[in-house]
């Protein structure tokens, strides 16, 4: 039974990688600061810690994973609500709101949150606040921050609680171009309506002269105005005299007049309507196209935001880059008063155990904490070979890694994916520890524990962090310091920065007014913590600050490009080695975290054994160490189609490695499978490394055809593209052999950078249009299944749009008709994607 408290609400999260949990914890902290009690639980605790049907006020934060599925932790909860035996009034006493997390680069954006929202409505639950759909493609914070900002007063209003000294009213800061933030309207009479009253933990405001603004970066702060205020009461060009550890910050710009007679619920605006207007109306979820800038009337999306969070255009970022940088801002931001996040309480401490020892080789990976999307335990797979698939002159280097899974218990189908657990580069770990002044303590055992009496609610050492380990082990295997730091970390770093200009810039980057700068100078260029510390040299945070705020180091998924029918004891995966140059705030050149590590294995030099300054090799965790030193040709070098001399040169680079093991695990939600019925035609579209899982499909069909030659197989059309025929045409000989053996009916290739006739196809879309009539016949008349694999940001969307053009041209269908047709194909599992960003 829920605890009966008049200020209590149930806060539930369903998280796959930890982002939904982090956002839920942020909501809990903000709610507690305003006198509310958030009873927070993971959705996996349904029926144990809570029963949704017995609740009256619930906030849900839930992510979407895989092909629109719920996160693993939410499966039980979602299955329960989907039961057809539930009565239509099952949740008639429930009042709720929901924040969905997703990525619009993928087709089923926020599908889990949206379907859950619909199911809650079907079961008679009533929303007390509009749902929000946060988009990781543009930054979850773009929607999440204003959504949370307005959530607290919405809960307060719903629970019929008075606005006391622990609560304040907010408007929908980014939903409409009128800004009211952290303002508490006081009832005391005063002759000066612009007087600011600072009262302990909150700022009380009586204000009549507010400014109407269309962009927060163009606003004029009260401090710049003729209005006289106490400069110590606002955050302006530096900290207030008292540290704003409890949300004591303010933005005094608004399009509405607020007086002591203004109703608090009229202060809270959602898409142009006050809560007093909206609470008596209908609230429904409305989605929007990513590129749309229209204000949505009933749900919060990245496209419904204006003002300082309008970051849905790369043009805006380019403009900012032309005039500012990571370390420098320009007016009006550099002259604006700022609204910064609440400073999270410190809750961890580190004690170095100089007289003790710890064998980090015996520690389980990330403290034995289960990995997201894991369908098997982590196993150590032996690397059999690593082969280069592209010519040395290719723009991108593609590698094929073959690993043995014999005796690991892992099985797979063609089209499946595995996850590789990779470490942070040793030179970067060394550089970070040196920057923190802890290089002398790198391998000293330490104990991580919770500070006694911390104000952090439910404080605990993160599950993926071993309580007893070394700094070297912690930053090598557990924490992701390459990930762009969240605003909460930037806010924390402010406390440990001595230079006033550095301090001010960190304030700007984590502030509401600096949202565009945050996107342009941190999020988009993927500036990490080490980059940040290299730039802001006066910032000297304690290591506990990073342990508290850094995310878990996540495994990297890779699609398998083999068939277990041909290779039951091994598998292969293919990838491009990612190169990330210095610049745009990045202080050093780096390679992709996992791709660079795997390439380091190929070179025959362990990426984990280089000391930063050419010193002695450091003994590392055995889970990531390389002990092989062979220089033999790979056990099954892939055919690339290059000339004999070039092929020989490439083979000389390949390794057949002994005793080199990497941590892997099988993944859940494996849906990228070809149909069991071999008579069904296939349309395979996979440019670049996107062809890899399709190779597994073809190997499987070849094996089945070899064993049962009398069985009829449906047509297989393969669309492949790359830059140059003789540089990066992956699996060229293999694909042509599939054509010769009639496994592939039609191979359509295109080369975007080769010199060729003007009418030659350059992209897979060009070849699709050339054969548009055939594709329509295959899909509509012969029941073909379509498989698209590769880049999600551009290619997958372009392929989808090409299908729309083809069906419009050859069948005369409208876009709505075509959209309905392909939605039906997706529901029937006849249009499947394996795409990545």
Beta strands, then each sheet from edge to edge (+ up, - down):
strand 1: 8-14
strand 2: 37-42
strand 3: 57-65
strand 4: 69-70
strand 5: 95-102
strand 6: 126-127
strand 7: 132-135
strand 8: 184-185
strand 9: 196-199
strand 10: 202-205
strand 11: 269-270
strand 12: 273-274
strand 13: 300-301
strand 14: 348-352
strand 15: 379-388
strand 16: 398-404
strand 17: 417-421
strand 18: 446-450
strand 19: 468-469
strand 20: 479-480
strand 21: 551-552
strand 22: 556-559
strand 23: 570-576
strand 24: 579-580
strand 25: 590-591
strand 26: 661-666
strand 27: 682-685
strand 28: 716-722
strand 29: 746-751
strand 30: 785-791
strand 31: 831-836
sheet 1: 2+ 1+ 3+ 4-
sheet 2: 2+ 1+ 3+ 5+ 6+
sheet 3: 2+ 1+ 3+ 5+ 7+ 13+
sheet 4: 8+ 10+ 9-
sheet 5: 11+ 12-
sheet 6: 14+ 18- 19+
sheet 7: 22+ 17- 26+ 15- 16+ 23-
sheet 8: 20+ 21-
sheet 9: 24+ 25-
sheet 10: 29+ 28+ 27+ 30+ 31+
end
